[in-house]
Amino acid sequence: MARSSTGAQGLVTGKIGNTYYYVRHGKQQMRAASHIIKPRSERQLAQQQRMSVLKPIISYLKLYIRVGFALKGIEKADSASNCFRSYNLMHAIKGQYPNQEIDYPALRLSEGSLSLPLNAAVQSVNDGFKFTWTYDAQDPNGSPYDRTMLMVYFPEADQPRFFQIISGVQRSDEEELLNVPAAMKGRFAETYISFITDDRSSISNSVYTGRVML
């Protein structure tokens, strides 16, 4: 509590809020109260680093994630990005602090109950990446009309780059080319495929198709 040394309009000493008032050489002085900040524990620092490691993925792939986790967000009454973050912080970070990094094979870019791409694979071709898969006409949870979602992510470029298809060819087509500029040749990409229905009412978990050089 502050008090006036010479009446209501006089000099003030004491603390008001986060400020100390005092008198020095007959003049009013003030200083901010000091704050003691407790050092973060290693566990807190590790969690902070995990968030930092995942942040570029969320930033660059935000449209793909928004579609890929939209249904999970509705189910959990949360945003798609929060659902993506929650799953991948738990499952897609490897290593020990301070050397944690993305575990790309474990990274999930979409989540749902639609049948997975069967025998999914990818190969580098002249114009980009050719994705292939097998269509099983006997699968009751996979329609021939399901559409592809494709992602090619170059995390080690000077600035991370990505190329995507949100609604591509049908499941029954069994292959699709994702065009990538020639400027990306010689670089490695992390690649993924999912299936989604035309009306976006159902989606599959994403499948990691490997780290491939263009």
N, CA, C and O of each residue as an XYZ file, in Angstrom:
856
protein
N       0.849     -1.191      0.000
C       0.000      0.000      0.000
C       0.884      1.240      0.000
O       1.819      1.342      0.794
N       0.587      2.182     -0.891
C       1.379      3.409     -0.950
C       0.800      4.457     -0.027
O      -0.391      4.450      0.285
N       1.687      5.381      0.415
C       1.208      6.477      1.251
C       1.924      7.759      0.838
O       3.049      7.736      0.340
N       1.230      8.888      1.062
C       1.800     10.191      0.736
C       2.605     10.687      1.924
O       2.152     10.622      3.067
N       3.802     11.182      1.645
C       4.657     11.660      2.734
C       4.352     13.106      3.107
O       4.723     13.552      4.192
N       3.678     13.847      2.221
C       3.405     15.266      2.511
C       1.989     15.656      2.140
O       1.757     16.758      1.644
N       1.031     14.753      2.379
C      -0.354     15.088      2.082
C      -0.817     14.498      0.762
O      -0.083     13.791      0.072
N      -2.093     14.825      0.432
C      -2.723     14.191     -0.718
C      -2.002     14.491     -2.025
O      -1.971     13.649     -2.923
N      -1.415     15.696     -2.141
C      -0.740     16.066     -3.377
C       0.778     15.906     -3.278
O       1.511     16.336     -4.169
N       1.244     15.289     -2.199
C       2.679     15.209     -1.979
C       3.329     13.997     -2.596
O       2.758     13.320     -3.450
N       4.538     13.742     -2.141
C       5.298     12.616     -2.644
C       4.746     11.319     -2.079
O       4.239     11.275     -0.958
N       4.856     10.253     -2.885
C       4.252      8.971     -2.526
C       5.341      7.928     -2.334
O       6.305      7.876     -3.097
N       5.181      7.100     -1.313
C       6.066      5.963     -1.105
C       5.209      4.705     -0.959
O       4.077      4.757     -0.477
N       5.765      3.596     -1.378
C       5.051      2.333     -1.250
C       4.755      1.714     -2.611
O       5.315      2.127     -3.627
N       3.870      0.721     -2.623
C       3.572     -0.038     -3.835
C       2.125      0.171     -4.253
O       1.209      0.070     -3.436
N       1.928      0.464     -5.543
C       0.609      0.521     -6.137
C       0.628     -0.408     -7.342
O       1.363     -0.182     -8.304
N      -0.188     -1.454     -7.280
C      -0.183     -2.444     -8.360
C       1.174     -3.104     -8.468
O       1.676     -3.669     -7.496
N       1.782     -3.035     -9.668
C       3.098     -3.632     -9.894
C       4.208     -2.586     -9.929
O       5.274     -2.814    -10.501
N       3.938     -1.415     -9.297
C       4.929     -0.337     -9.303
C       5.251      0.107     -7.882
O       4.355      0.305     -7.062
N       6.546      0.260     -7.602
C       7.008      0.801     -6.316
C       7.299      2.297     -6.485
O       7.946      2.710     -7.448
N       6.804      3.110     -5.523
C       7.050      4.555     -5.501
C       7.930      4.864     -4.296
O       7.706      4.340     -3.205
N       8.942      5.728     -4.499
C       9.826      6.102     -3.408
C      10.383      7.496     -3.683
O      10.257      8.032     -4.784
N      10.992      8.055     -2.664
C      11.536      9.409     -2.758
C      13.052      9.334     -2.658
O      13.600      8.669     -1.779
N      13.721     10.028     -3.574
C      15.179     10.070     -3.557
C      15.619     11.487     -3.827
O      15.246     12.089     -4.834
N      16.419     12.016     -2.913
C      16.890     13.401     -3.001
C      15.725     14.357     -3.179
O      15.816     15.343     -3.911
N      14.637     14.053     -2.503
C      13.482     14.943     -2.521
C      12.623     14.857     -3.760
O      11.695     15.650     -3.922
N      12.908     13.912     -4.640
C      12.145     13.776     -5.870
C      11.443     12.419     -5.919
O      11.935     11.411     -5.410
N      10.270     12.441     -6.557
C       9.496     11.210     -6.696
C      10.175     10.268     -7.691
O      10.540     10.671     -8.796
N      10.338      9.007     -7.283
C      10.909      7.977     -8.150
C       9.948      6.782     -8.172
O       9.119      6.626     -7.275
N      10.068      5.949     -9.199
C       9.252      4.740     -9.269
C      10.016      3.657    -10.013
O      10.901      3.944    -10.820
N       9.665      2.420     -9.731
C      10.248      1.289    -10.458
C       9.240      0.147    -10.465
O       8.400      0.019     -9.574
N       9.354     -0.667    -11.489
C       8.453     -1.816    -11.615
C       8.867     -2.896    -10.633
O      10.053     -3.098    -10.372
N       7.880     -3.579    -10.097
C       8.154     -4.696     -9.195
C       8.814     -5.816     -9.989
O       8.438     -6.085    -11.130
N       9.781     -6.452     -9.390
C      10.473     -7.544    -10.070
C       9.611     -8.802    -10.074
O       8.821     -9.034     -9.159
N       9.778     -9.602    -11.113
C       9.054    -10.869    -11.218
C      10.060    -12.002    -11.173
O      11.049    -11.996    -11.905
N       9.810    -12.948    -10.334
C      10.663    -14.137    -10.276
C      10.050    -15.184    -11.186
O       8.963    -15.694    -10.912
N      10.745    -15.506    -12.271
C      10.262    -16.483    -13.224
C      10.922    -17.825    -12.949
O      12.142    -17.969    -13.039
N      10.107    -18.784    -12.618
C      10.631    -20.110    -12.330
C      11.112    -20.759    -13.618
O      10.370    -20.798    -14.599
N      12.342    -21.272    -13.637
C      12.847    -21.920    -14.858
C      11.942    -23.066    -15.284
O      11.426    -23.803    -14.443
N      11.752    -23.215    -16.589
C      10.935    -24.308    -17.099
C      11.625    -25.643    -16.846
O      12.847    -25.757    -16.928
N      10.814    -26.643    -16.537
C      11.353    -27.980    -16.342
C      11.720    -28.582    -17.696
O      11.283    -28.082    -18.733
N      12.510    -29.637    -17.696
C      12.882    -30.289    -18.962
C      11.640    -30.838    -19.661
O      11.565    -30.834    -20.889
N      10.684    -31.302    -18.894
C       9.448    -31.810    -19.484
C       8.688    -30.689    -20.200
O       8.151    -30.896    -21.288
N       8.647    -29.515    -19.592
C       7.982    -28.371    -20.227
C       8.737    -27.932    -21.478
O       8.122    -27.609    -22.495
N      10.057    -27.919    -21.406
C      10.860    -27.546    -22.564
C      10.687    -28.554    -23.699
O      10.659    -28.175    -24.870
N      10.571    -29.822    -23.358
C      10.374    -30.858    -24.370
C       9.043    -30.674    -25.077
O       8.958    -30.808    -26.298
N       7.995    -30.364    -24.303
C       6.677    -30.143    -24.906
C       6.684    -28.904    -25.793
O       6.072    -28.891    -26.861
N       7.376    -27.869    -25.343
C       7.482    -26.646    -26.142
C       8.192    -26.931    -27.463
O       7.799    -26.418    -28.511
N       9.240    -27.753    -27.405
C       9.957    -28.083    -28.629
C       9.091    -28.930    -29.570
O       9.141    -28.752    -30.787
N       8.309    -29.839    -29.015
C       7.417    -30.658    -29.833
C       6.427    -29.784    -30.610
O       6.162    -30.013    -31.790
N       5.893    -28.782    -29.917
C       4.981    -27.851    -30.580
C       5.706    -27.096    -31.699
O       5.157    -26.900    -32.784
N       6.925    -26.682    -31.429
C       7.712    -25.929    -32.401
C       8.042    -26.775    -33.628
O       8.015    -26.288    -34.758
N       8.356    -28.050    -33.391
C       8.696    -28.964    -34.481
C       7.489    -29.193    -35.400
O       7.638    -29.291    -36.618
N       6.307    -29.278    -34.808
C       5.098    -29.568    -35.574
C       4.521    -28.332    -36.269
O       3.791    -28.457    -37.253
N       4.841    -27.159    -35.766
C       4.225    -25.915    -36.252
C       4.365    -25.689    -37.758
O       3.385    -25.298    -38.393
N       5.558    -25.920    -38.369
C       5.665    -25.688    -39.822
C       4.721    -26.566    -40.630
O       4.182    -26.123    -41.644
N       4.513    -27.815    -40.191
C       3.590    -28.703    -40.895
C       2.190    -28.094    -40.898
O       1.531    -28.035    -41.936
N       1.745    -27.641    -39.726
C       0.410    -27.051    -39.607
C       0.292    -25.813    -40.476
O      -0.749    -25.576    -41.088
N       1.342    -25.032    -40.531
C       1.329    -23.789    -41.301
C       1.287    -24.047    -42.801
O       0.468    -23.458    -43.505
N       2.165    -24.925    -43.300
C       2.264    -25.150    -44.734
C       1.126    -26.004    -45.282
O       0.652    -25.766    -46.393
N       0.687    -26.992    -44.516
C      -0.302    -27.957    -45.024
C      -1.697    -27.683    -44.473
O      -2.500    -28.608    -44.346
N      -1.994    -26.439    -44.148
C      -3.224    -26.130    -43.411
C      -4.496    -26.504    -44.165
O      -5.450    -26.965    -43.538
N      -4.551    -26.327    -45.488
C      -5.754    -26.682    -46.236
C      -5.953    -28.201    -46.216
O      -7.059    -28.687    -45.979
N      -4.887    -28.931    -46.463
C      -4.956    -30.394    -46.477
C      -5.401    -30.914    -45.113
O      -6.238    -31.812    -45.022
N      -4.836    -30.346    -44.064
C      -5.188    -30.748    -42.694
C      -6.632    -30.385    -42.378
O      -7.344    -31.151    -41.728
N      -7.065    -29.204    -42.843
C      -8.433    -28.757    -42.581
C      -9.440    -29.747    -43.170
O     -10.470    -30.033    -42.560
N      -9.130    -30.269    -44.366
C     -10.001    -31.272    -44.976
C      -9.778    -32.635    -44.315
O     -10.734    -33.349    -44.010
N      -8.526    -32.983    -44.099
C      -8.185    -34.309    -43.581
C      -8.701    -34.591    -42.187
O      -9.003    -35.738    -41.860
N      -8.809    -33.557    -41.354
C      -9.267    -33.753    -39.974
C     -10.609    -33.077    -39.702
O     -11.000    -32.921    -38.545
N     -11.312    -32.677    -40.749
C     -12.599    -31.995    -40.565
C     -13.608    -32.877    -39.842
O     -14.282    -32.410    -38.924
N     -13.726    -34.144    -40.237
C     -14.707    -35.043    -39.623
C     -14.337    -35.369    -38.185
O     -15.212    -35.486    -37.327
N     -13.048    -35.516    -37.919
C     -12.608    -35.749    -36.540
C     -12.915    -34.523    -35.682
O     -13.274    -34.657    -34.512
N     -12.778    -33.346    -36.254
C     -13.111    -32.125    -35.531
C     -14.588    -32.065    -35.175
O     -14.946    -31.658    -34.070
N     -15.451    -32.472    -36.110
C     -16.889    -32.500    -35.836
C     -17.189    -33.502    -34.730
O     -17.980    -33.227    -33.828
N     -16.557    -34.656    -34.808
C     -16.763    -35.703    -33.797
C     -16.370    -35.242    -32.404
O     -17.046    -35.553    -31.423
N     -15.277    -34.502    -32.324
C     -14.755    -34.074    -31.025
C     -15.177    -32.652    -30.658
O     -14.755    -32.129    -29.627
N     -16.002    -32.026    -31.490
C     -16.413    -30.637    -31.258
C     -15.189    -29.739    -31.077
O     -15.113    -28.946    -30.138
N     -14.246    -29.882    -31.989
C     -13.003    -29.119    -31.931
C     -12.604    -28.757    -33.354
O     -13.243    -29.192    -34.312
N     -11.557    -27.969    -33.494
C     -11.095    -27.595    -34.830
C     -10.270    -28.738    -35.431
O      -9.701    -29.559    -34.712
N     -10.221    -28.767    -36.762
C      -9.422    -29.779    -37.448
C      -7.949    -29.668    -37.066
O      -7.285    -30.683    -36.858
N      -7.438    -28.449    -36.974
C      -6.015    -28.266    -36.650
C      -5.696    -28.738    -35.240
O      -4.620    -29.286    -35.000
N      -6.616    -28.533    -34.305
C      -6.386    -29.018    -32.944
C      -6.385    -30.543    -32.888
O      -5.602    -31.141    -32.151
N      -7.260    -31.166    -33.666
C      -7.298    -32.631    -33.708
C      -6.021    -33.180    -34.347
O      -5.458    -34.172    -33.883
N      -5.578    -32.522    -35.412
C      -4.309    -32.910    -36.049
C      -3.162    -32.791    -35.053
O      -2.340    -33.698    -34.924
N      -3.118    -31.668    -34.354
C      -2.052    -31.401    -33.394
C      -2.061    -32.438    -32.269
O      -1.013    -32.969    -31.900
N      -3.228    -32.716    -31.736
C      -3.351    -33.646    -30.625
C      -2.827    -35.031    -30.995
O      -2.077    -35.636    -30.229
N      -3.220    -35.535    -32.169
C      -2.777    -36.871    -32.586
C      -1.277    -36.898    -32.837
O      -0.577    -37.787    -32.351
N      -0.788    -35.931    -33.592
C       0.600    -35.998    -34.039
C       1.614    -35.614    -32.968
O       2.756    -36.071    -33.020
N       1.230    -34.790    -32.003
C       2.130    -34.533    -30.871
C       2.384    -35.816    -30.101
O       3.471    -36.019    -29.560
N       1.386    -36.677    -30.051
C       1.512    -37.919    -29.303
C       2.211    -39.020    -30.101
O       2.942    -39.834    -29.535
N       1.983    -39.042    -31.427
C       2.429    -40.196    -32.214
C       3.515    -39.906    -33.247
O       4.176    -40.840    -33.702
N       3.721    -38.658    -33.628
C       4.573    -38.393    -34.788
C       5.802    -37.540    -34.482
O       6.359    -36.911    -35.382
N       6.224    -37.516    -33.231
C       7.482    -36.847    -32.857
C       8.419    -37.894    -32.302
O       8.035    -38.678    -31.434
N       9.645    -37.915    -32.794
C      10.611    -38.895    -32.312
C      11.830    -38.197    -31.742
O      12.070    -37.016    -31.996
N      12.611    -38.967    -30.950
C      13.815    -38.429    -30.345
C      13.554    -37.880    -28.958
O      12.412    -37.778    -28.513
N      14.632    -37.531    -28.291
C      14.579    -36.981    -26.946
C      15.004    -35.520    -26.975
O      15.869    -35.127    -27.758
N      14.383    -34.723    -26.110
C      14.754    -33.317    -26.002
C      16.235    -33.214    -25.672
O      16.694    -33.936    -24.787
N      17.020    -32.344    -26.341
C      16.575    -31.289    -27.272
C      16.675    -31.672    -28.752
O      16.767    -30.797    -29.612
N      16.658    -32.975    -29.051
C      16.851    -33.446    -30.428
C      15.602    -34.121    -30.982
O      15.694    -35.176    -31.610
N      14.441    -33.524    -30.758
C      13.200    -34.098    -31.264
C      12.953    -33.640    -32.707
O      13.356    -32.548    -33.105
N      12.285    -34.496    -33.475
C      11.989    -34.170    -34.866
C      10.746    -34.922    -35.323
O      10.261    -35.819    -34.634
N      10.233    -34.543    -36.500
C       9.056    -35.193    -37.051
C       9.391    -36.627    -37.458
O      10.413    -36.880    -38.095
N       8.522    -37.551    -37.085
C       8.607    -38.940    -37.541
C       7.652    -39.058    -38.730
O       6.472    -39.362    -38.552
N       8.156    -38.821    -39.926
C       7.286    -38.709    -41.096
C       6.468    -39.966    -41.389
O       5.306    -39.828    -41.771
N       6.997    -41.180    -41.236
C       6.155    -42.355    -41.467
C       4.965    -42.434    -40.508
O       3.940    -43.027    -40.846
N       5.090    -41.849    -39.328
C       4.013    -41.897    -38.340
C       3.074    -40.700    -38.437
O       2.016    -40.692    -37.808
N       3.449    -39.689    -39.217
C       2.629    -38.486    -39.343
C       1.293    -38.826    -40.000
O       1.259    -39.529    -41.010
N       0.209    -38.337    -39.439
C      -1.127    -38.576    -39.993
C      -1.694    -37.260    -40.506
O      -1.780    -36.279    -39.767
N      -2.085    -37.248    -41.792
C      -2.609    -36.042    -42.421
C      -4.124    -36.078    -42.606
O      -4.733    -35.054    -42.916
N      -4.729    -37.231    -42.420
C      -6.190    -37.343    -42.462
C      -6.590    -38.486    -41.537
O      -5.806    -39.401    -41.282
N      -7.817    -38.419    -41.043
C      -8.275    -39.457    -40.120
C      -9.763    -39.728    -40.335
O     -10.588    -38.814    -40.328
N     -10.080    -41.009    -40.525
C     -11.468    -41.404    -40.720
C     -11.588    -42.898    -40.890
O     -10.605    -43.628    -40.763
N     -12.799    -43.357    -41.178
C     -13.089    -44.793    -41.203
C     -13.206    -45.383    -42.605
O     -13.450    -46.582    -42.741
N     -13.040    -44.577    -43.648
C     -13.084    -45.094    -45.009
C     -11.906    -46.047    -45.228
O     -10.855    -45.892    -44.606
N     -12.082    -47.026    -46.106
C     -11.018    -48.006    -46.345
C      -9.731    -47.339    -46.821
O      -9.750    -46.403    -47.621
N      -8.615    -47.849    -46.307
C      -7.308    -47.321    -46.670
C      -6.966    -47.626    -48.124
O      -7.497    -48.576    -48.699
N      -6.088    -46.831    -48.721
C      -5.538    -47.196    -50.029
C      -4.780    -48.528    -49.899
O      -3.902    -48.665    -49.048
N      -5.119    -49.483    -50.729
C      -4.530    -50.821    -50.658
C      -3.283    -50.891    -51.540
O      -3.301    -50.478    -52.699
N      -2.192    -51.427    -50.964
C      -0.926    -51.566    -51.693
C      -0.450    -50.228    -52.274
O       0.062    -50.174    -53.392
N      -0.624    -49.169    -51.514
C      -0.252    -47.841    -52.000
C       1.258    -47.725    -52.179
O       2.030    -48.205    -51.349
N       1.671    -47.083    -53.268
C       3.094    -46.879    -53.546
C       3.248    -45.611    -54.381
O       2.276    -45.089    -54.928
N       4.481    -45.129    -54.467
C       4.766    -43.940    -55.269
C       6.127    -44.091    -55.911
O       7.030    -44.705    -55.341
N       6.271    -43.529    -57.097
C       7.569    -43.522    -57.761
C       7.778    -42.191    -58.456
O       6.830    -41.531    -58.881
N       9.040    -41.816    -58.559
C       9.400    -40.569    -59.229
C       9.402    -40.780    -60.735
O       9.969    -41.750    -61.238
N       8.754    -39.853    -61.453
C       8.744    -39.889    -62.917
C       9.135    -38.498    -63.420
O       9.368    -37.589    -62.623
N       9.204    -38.337    -64.726
C       9.695    -37.080    -65.299
C       8.929    -35.849    -64.823
O       9.525    -34.805    -64.558
N       7.621    -35.973    -64.717
C       6.794    -34.801    -64.413
C       6.395    -34.675    -62.950
O       5.669    -33.750    -62.585
N       6.859    -35.590    -62.110
C       6.494    -35.514    -60.697
C       6.502    -36.867    -60.032
O       7.480    -37.609    -60.121
N       5.399    -37.190    -59.357
C       5.296    -38.448    -58.624
C       4.056    -39.212    -59.073
O       2.953    -38.666    -59.115
N       4.255    -40.479    -59.406
C       3.155    -41.343    -59.819
C       2.745    -42.211    -58.636
O       3.526    -43.034    -58.158
N       1.514    -42.022    -58.166
C       0.950    -42.820    -57.082
C       0.163    -43.986    -57.677
O      -0.550    -43.816    -58.666
N       0.292    -45.168    -57.074
C      -0.472    -46.337    -57.499
C      -1.066    -47.019    -56.275
O      -0.563    -46.870    -55.161
N      -2.128    -47.758    -56.491
C      -2.791    -48.514    -55.421
C      -3.639    -49.604    -56.082
O      -3.768    -49.641    -57.306
N      -4.205    -50.475    -55.278
C      -5.047    -51.554    -55.781
C      -6.488    -51.309    -55.369
O      -6.761    -50.983    -54.214
N      -7.403    -51.465    -56.301
C      -8.823    -51.341    -55.987
C      -9.413    -52.727    -55.738
O      -9.285    -53.621    -56.574
N     -10.045    -52.898    -54.613
C     -10.692    -54.159    -54.253
C     -12.203    -53.993    -54.383
O     -12.838    -53.353    -53.545
N     -12.770    -54.569    -55.430
C     -14.208    -54.420    -55.687
C     -15.060    -55.091    -54.615
O     -16.255    -54.816    -54.512
N     -14.443    -55.982    -53.805
C     -15.190    -56.692    -52.765
C     -15.172    -55.953    -51.426
O     -15.807    -56.397    -50.469
N     -14.475    -54.864    -51.351
C     -14.383    -54.114    -50.099
C     -15.692    -53.363    -49.856
O     -16.042    -52.480    -50.639
N     -16.423    -53.695    -48.784
C     -17.708    -53.027    -48.545
C     -17.574    -51.594    -48.042
O     -18.552    -50.847    -48.015
N     -16.354    -51.212    -47.642
C     -16.165    -49.874    -47.075
C     -15.337    -48.971    -47.976
O     -14.810    -47.946    -47.545
N     -15.236    -49.376    -49.235
C     -14.495    -48.562    -50.190
C     -15.195    -48.542    -51.531
O     -15.281    -49.567    -52.206
N     -15.696    -47.382    -51.922
C     -16.423    -47.251    -53.186
C     -15.448    -47.011    -54.334
O     -14.398    -46.400    -54.133
N     -15.783    -47.488    -55.543
C     -14.927    -47.180    -56.698
C     -14.888    -45.687    -56.998
O     -14.009    -45.217    -57.720
N     -15.852    -44.932    -56.438
C     -15.958    -43.503    -56.722
C     -15.257    -42.610    -55.681
O     -15.257    -41.385    -55.810
N     -14.668    -43.225    -54.661
C     -13.889    -42.435    -53.699
C     -12.785    -41.694    -54.445
O     -12.265    -42.182    -55.448
N     -12.434    -40.517    -53.949
C     -11.420    -39.685    -54.603
C     -10.108    -39.694    -53.829
O     -10.088    -39.875    -52.612
N      -9.023    -39.498    -54.550
C      -7.716    -39.448    -53.900
C      -7.466    -38.100    -53.235
O      -7.974    -37.068    -53.673
N      -6.677    -38.135    -52.176
C      -6.005    -36.959    -51.628
C      -4.518    -37.294    -51.622
O      -4.098    -38.279    -51.015
N      -3.735    -36.480    -52.292
C      -2.298    -36.742    -52.419
C      -1.498    -35.583    -51.834
O      -1.867    -34.418    -51.985
N      -0.400    -35.919    -51.166
C       0.489    -34.894    -50.606
C       1.934    -35.274    -50.851
O       2.355    -36.399    -50.580
N       2.693    -34.307    -51.375
C       4.140    -34.421    -51.537
C       4.744    -33.223    -50.813
O       4.485    -32.075    -51.174
N       5.544    -33.495    -49.798
C       6.071    -32.420    -48.949
C       7.596    -32.481    -48.948
O       8.188    -33.513    -48.635
N       8.221    -31.356    -49.305
C       9.681    -31.236    -49.338
C      10.130    -30.432    -48.116
O      10.231    -29.208    -48.206
N      10.397    -31.067    -46.991
C      10.729    -30.306    -45.779
C      12.123    -29.716    -45.772
O      12.396    -28.784    -45.016
N      13.017    -30.246    -46.609
C      14.412    -29.821    -46.549
C      14.782    -28.852    -47.659
O      15.963    -28.572    -47.864
N      13.805    -28.341    -48.371
C      14.085    -27.297    -49.361
C      14.499    -26.025    -48.625
O      14.322    -25.921    -47.412
N      15.055    -25.049    -49.369
C      15.458    -23.796    -48.742
C      14.297    -23.219    -47.940
O      14.476    -22.709    -46.834
N      13.124    -23.310    -48.512
C      11.881    -23.038    -47.801
C      10.994    -24.248    -48.080
O      10.793    -24.599    -49.242
N      10.460    -24.894    -47.044
C       9.654    -26.100    -47.276
C       8.604    -25.865    -48.358
O       7.927    -24.837    -48.379
N       8.486    -26.838    -49.251
C       7.521    -26.750    -50.350
C       6.598    -27.958    -50.309
O       6.974    -29.018    -49.807
N       5.409    -27.798    -50.830
C       4.489    -28.918    -50.889
C       3.648    -28.820    -52.154
O       3.456    -27.740    -52.713
N       3.148    -29.982    -52.594
C       2.269    -30.067    -53.757
C       1.175    -31.063    -53.393
O       1.452    -32.116    -52.819
N      -0.056    -30.730    -53.723
C      -1.157    -31.541    -53.221
C      -2.290    -31.659    -54.229
O      -2.433    -30.841    -55.138
N      -3.081    -32.689    -54.043
C      -4.363    -32.851    -54.725
C      -5.373    -33.171    -53.640
O      -5.199    -34.133    -52.892
N      -6.429    -32.373    -53.547
C      -7.430    -32.565    -52.500
C      -8.532    -33.524    -52.944
O      -9.044    -34.297    -52.134
N      -8.895    -33.479    -54.208
C      -9.932    -34.377    -54.731
C      -9.513    -34.795    -56.127
O      -9.766    -34.087    -57.102
N      -8.868    -35.956    -56.218
C      -8.281    -36.388    -57.479
C      -9.108    -37.429    -58.207
O     -10.333    -37.334    -58.276
N      -8.420    -38.425    -58.748
C      -9.100    -39.460    -59.528
C      -9.843    -40.420    -58.604
O      -9.726    -40.333    -57.382
N     -10.597    -41.323    -59.188
C     -11.387    -42.272    -58.408
C     -10.542    -43.451    -57.933
O      -9.511    -43.778    -58.521
N     -11.003    -44.076    -56.860
C     -10.301    -45.231    -56.300
C     -10.093    -46.318    -57.369
O      -9.041    -46.956    -57.412
N     -11.087    -46.517    -58.215
C     -11.022    -47.580    -59.224
C      -9.996    -47.302    -60.329
O      -9.676    -48.205    -61.102
N      -9.473    -46.072    -60.420
C      -8.482    -45.743    -61.460
C      -7.102    -46.328    -61.170
O      -6.331    -46.590    -62.093
N      -6.795    -46.531    -59.900
C      -5.583    -47.232    -59.443
C      -4.263    -46.512    -59.716
O      -3.205    -47.077    -59.438
N      -4.281    -45.316    -60.238
C      -3.035    -44.544    -60.366
C      -3.347    -43.078    -60.622
O      -4.408    -42.728    -61.138
N      -2.392    -42.227    -60.245
C      -2.541    -40.792    -60.498
C      -1.178    -40.118    -60.460
O      -0.316    -40.473    -59.656
N      -0.997    -39.142    -61.339
C       0.236    -38.365    -61.382
C       0.032    -37.043    -60.666
O      -0.923    -36.312    -60.933
N       0.947    -36.747    -59.748
C       0.971    -35.440    -59.093
C       2.140    -34.664    -59.686
O       3.301    -34.997    -59.444
N       1.833    -33.639    -60.454
C       2.880    -32.862    -61.114
C       3.669    -32.026    -60.117
O       3.102    -31.426    -59.204
N       4.987    -31.997    -60.306
C       5.894    -31.226    -59.465
C       6.883    -30.504    -60.371
O       7.411    -31.123    -61.296
N       7.157    -29.220    -60.145
C       8.083    -28.473    -61.002
C       9.480    -29.092    -61.045
O       9.947    -29.680    -60.070
N      10.119    -28.949    -62.175
C      11.468    -29.498    -62.363
C      12.469    -28.898    -61.395
O      13.505    -29.505    -61.123
N      12.178    -27.712    -60.870
C      13.088    -27.057    -59.926
C      13.284    -27.879    -58.651
O      14.256    -27.673    -57.924
N      12.372    -28.805    -58.381
C      12.466    -29.610    -57.163
C      13.277    -30.885    -57.377
O      13.456    -31.665    -56.441
N      13.764    -31.105    -58.583
C      14.522    -32.331    -58.861
C      15.785    -32.393    -58.014
O      16.459    -31.388    -57.784
N      16.081    -33.599    -57.561
C      17.237    -33.810    -56.707
C      16.929    -33.669    -55.229
O      17.811    -33.859    -54.392
N      15.691    -33.340    -54.899
C      15.286    -33.185    -53.501
C      14.383    -34.345    -53.086
O      13.677    -34.941    -53.899
N      14.437    -34.640    -51.781
C      13.613    -35.704    -51.237
C      12.270    -35.162    -50.761
O      12.188    -34.079    -50.182
N      11.226    -35.934    -51.017
C       9.882    -35.570    -50.576
C       9.307    -36.668    -49.685
O       9.579    -37.853    -49.883
N       8.510    -36.256    -48.702
C       7.706    -37.180    -47.901
C       6.340    -37.255    -48.574
O       5.747    -36.220    -48.878
N       5.832    -38.464    -48.813
C       4.639    -38.613    -49.647
C       3.526    -39.363    -48.918
O       3.780    -40.272    -48.126
N       2.268    -38.954    -49.209
C       1.093    -39.501    -48.513
C      -0.092    -39.597    -49.468
O      -0.203    -38.839    -50.431
N      -0.976    -40.554    -49.173
C      -2.208    -40.703    -49.929
C      -3.361    -41.027    -48.981
O      -3.177    -41.739    -47.994
N      -4.537    -40.508    -49.280
C      -5.771    -40.824    -48.560
C      -6.879    -40.963    -49.594
O      -6.692    -40.643    -50.768
N      -8.042    -41.448    -49.143
C      -9.248    -41.416    -49.967
C     -10.330    -40.623    -49.253
O     -10.422    -40.635    -48.026
N     -11.152    -39.926    -50.047
C     -12.241    -39.125    -49.502
C     -13.443    -39.231    -50.445
O     -13.268    -39.317    -51.660
N     -14.644    -39.225    -49.901
C     -15.832    -39.269    -50.750
C     -16.080    -37.902    -51.370
O     -15.629    -36.880    -50.854
N     -16.805    -37.899    -52.486
C     -17.088    -36.648    -53.189
C     -17.740    -35.599    -52.293
O     -17.437    -34.409    -52.389
N     -18.642    -36.056    -51.418
C     -19.351    -35.107    -50.559
C     -18.618    -34.829    -49.245
O     -19.126    -34.119    -48.377
N     -17.407    -35.404    -49.110
C     -16.563    -35.219    -47.920
C     -17.231    -35.696    -46.626
O     -16.921    -35.212    -45.538
N     -18.144    -36.646    -46.764
C     -18.813    -37.188    -45.580
C     -18.043    -38.346    -44.968
O     -18.372    -38.805    -43.874
N     -17.012    -38.824    -45.672
C     -16.186    -39.917    -45.155
C     -14.786    -39.788    -45.730
O     -14.605    -39.335    -46.861
N     -13.803    -40.189    -44.945
C     -12.400    -40.069    -45.354
C     -11.603    -41.198    -44.715
O     -12.000    -41.725    -43.676
N     -10.500    -41.567    -45.316
C      -9.639    -42.609    -44.749
C      -8.499    -41.978    -43.957
O      -8.214    -40.788    -44.089
N      -7.859    -42.792    -43.138
C      -6.575    -42.373    -42.578
C      -5.592    -42.213    -43.731
O      -5.711    -42.886    -44.755
N      -4.634    -41.332    -43.562
C      -3.599    -41.197    -44.584
C      -2.635    -42.378    -44.505
O      -2.449    -42.981    -43.448
N      -2.034    -42.689    -45.634
C      -1.023    -43.741    -45.722
C       0.290    -43.098    -46.193
O       0.319    -42.382    -47.194
N       1.356    -43.365    -45.464
C       2.674    -42.855    -45.844
C       3.230    -43.740    -46.946
O       3.321    -44.956    -46.779
N       3.605    -43.138    -48.077
C       4.100    -43.911    -49.209
C       5.603    -43.763    -49.422
O       6.138    -44.194    -50.443
N       6.275    -43.153    -48.457
C       7.721    -43.158    -48.484
C       8.389    -41.819    -48.727
O       7.759    -40.822    -49.079
N       9.703    -41.848    -48.521
C      10.562    -40.694    -48.795
C      11.229    -40.942    -50.141
O      12.014    -41.879    -50.285
N      10.921    -40.109    -51.119
C      11.309    -40.365    -52.492
C      11.984    -39.132    -53.076
O      11.539    -38.002    -52.875
N      13.079    -39.379    -53.810
C      13.748    -38.254    -54.483
C      13.118    -38.017    -55.844
O      12.878    -38.959    -56.599
N      12.852    -36.757    -56.154
C      12.315    -36.419    -57.487
C      13.445    -36.472    -58.503
O      13.223    -36.223    -59.687
